[in-house]
Amino acid sequence: MKCRVICRRTRLPEWSIKVFTKYQKRLRTPLVLELVEIPVAARRAGENPQRSIAREGEQMLAAFGKEDYVVALEVDAKSMTTEQLSVWLSSGCARLGHWPLLIGGPDGLSDACRVRANPELVALAAHIAARPGAGGIGGTKSTGP
């Protein structure tokens, strides 16, 4: 089984690469983790930020297959402990095959990504989402959840 972590950000902070690599090693059997970075779209002066978010969303949606089981990771979604996440992954991996996890950037996910995602939204772990200057794994928010 393959899990593609699709996040909006280039040049991830070193701490997030370490966290990803740690989980990549720990979960390698039966789950293969792959990281796909979608560049944050340039914000144009006077442009509604939703247009940039929509462009980024289009790139995220193009990074996985039409039949994939999509899960959106959001700071304000249902929170899980590490043990709960382990159970969720164990029960889901067998039925999911290939599945992407979408992580928004500084402005969150596009509406199109949220609509495409399956109904279960999973919150980022509190210790990741609340890091100073982090809006999730690749975000740049100045405040936590």
C-alpha positions in Angstrom: 0.0 0.0 0.0 1.1 3.5 -0.8 0.3 6.8 1.0 1.2 9.9 -0.9 1.5 13.0 1.4 0.7 15.9 -0.8 1.5 19.3 0.8 1.5 22.9 -0.4 5.0 24.1 0.3 8.5 24.1 -1.2 11.6 23.8 0.9 10.0 22.2 3.9 11.5 23.2 7.3 14.1 20.8 8.5 12.0 19.7 11.5 9.2 18.6 9.2 11.5 16.6 7.0 12.8 14.8 10.1 9.3 14.0 11.2 8.3 12.7 7.8 11.5 10.6 7.5 10.9 9.2 11.0 7.4 8.1 10.1 8.5 6.9 6.7 10.9 4.5 8.3 8.5 3.4 11.0 5.6 2.7 8.6 7.5 1.2 5.7 5.8 -2.1 6.1 3.1 -2.4 4.9 2.8 1.3 4.1 5.0 3.1 1.7 5.1 6.9 2.4 5.9 9.3 -0.5 6.2 13.1 -0.2 4.9 15.4 -2.9 5.4 19.1 -2.5 3.1 21.5 -4.4 4.6 25.0 -4.7 2.7 27.8 -2.9 1.2 29.9 -5.8 2.5 33.4 -6.0 0.1 35.9 -4.5 -0.5 38.8 -6.9 -1.1 42.3 -5.7 -4.9 43.0 -5.5 -5.8 39.5 -6.3 -8.3 37.6 -4.2 -6.3 35.0 -2.2 -8.9 32.4 -3.1 -7.7 32.4 -6.7 -4.2 31.4 -5.6 -5.6 28.7 -3.3 -7.7 27.4 -6.2 -4.6 27.2 -8.4 -2.7 25.3 -5.7 -5.7 23.0 -5.2 -5.7 22.1 -9.0 -2.1 21.1 -8.7 -2.8 19.0 -5.6 -5.8 17.3 -7.3 -3.6 16.4 -10.3 -1.0 14.7 -8.0 -3.2 11.6 -7.5 -5.5 9.2 -9.3 -9.2 9.5 -9.9 -10.0 6.3 -7.9 -7.7 7.1 -4.9 -9.2 7.4 -1.4 -8.4 11.0 -0.5 -8.0 12.2 3.1 -7.7 15.8 4.0 -5.6 16.7 7.0 -6.8 19.9 8.7 -6.0 21.6 11.9 -9.7 22.1 12.9 -10.8 18.5 12.0 -11.4 15.6 14.3 -8.3 15.1 16.5 -6.7 11.7 17.0 -4.2 10.4 19.5 -1.2 8.4 18.1 -2.9 5.2 19.2 -6.2 6.2 17.4 -4.3 7.1 14.3 -2.5 3.7 14.4 -5.9 1.9 14.6 -7.3 4.1 11.8 -4.4 3.4 9.6 -4.5 -0.3 10.3 -8.1 -0.6 9.5 -8.0 1.7 6.5 -4.8 0.5 4.8 -6.2 -2.9 3.9 -9.2 -1.4 2.1 -7.6 1.7 0.6 -4.7 0.6 -1.5 -3.2 3.9 -2.8 -4.3 7.0 -0.9 -3.2 10.6 -0.7 -3.2 12.7 2.4 -3.7 16.4 1.5 -2.1 19.1 3.7 -2.9 22.7 2.9 -0.4 25.6 3.1 -0.6 28.9 4.9 -4.3 29.4 3.8 -5.5 25.8 4.1 -6.9 23.6 1.4 -8.9 24.7 -1.6 -12.7 24.0 -1.6 -12.1 21.6 -4.5 -9.7 19.6 -2.4 -12.2 19.5 0.5 -15.0 18.4 -1.8 -12.8 15.6 -3.4 -11.6 14.3 0.0 -13.6 11.6 1.6 -15.8 12.7 4.5 -13.3 11.8 7.3 -11.1 14.7 7.8 -8.2 14.0 10.2 -6.6 16.7 12.3 -2.9 17.2 12.3 -1.3 16.0 15.5 -1.4 18.9 18.0 2.4 18.9 18.4 2.9 19.4 14.7 0.1 21.9 14.1 1.1 24.1 17.1 4.7 24.5 16.2 5.7 28.2 16.1 5.4 29.5 12.6 3.8 26.3 11.3 0.5 25.9 9.7 0.8 22.1 9.6 3.7 20.2 8.0 4.4 22.8 5.4 2.5 25.8 6.5 3.6 29.2 7.6 0.9 30.4 9.9 2.2 32.5 12.8 -0.3 31.0 15.3 -1.3 27.5 16.3 -4.8 26.0 16.1 
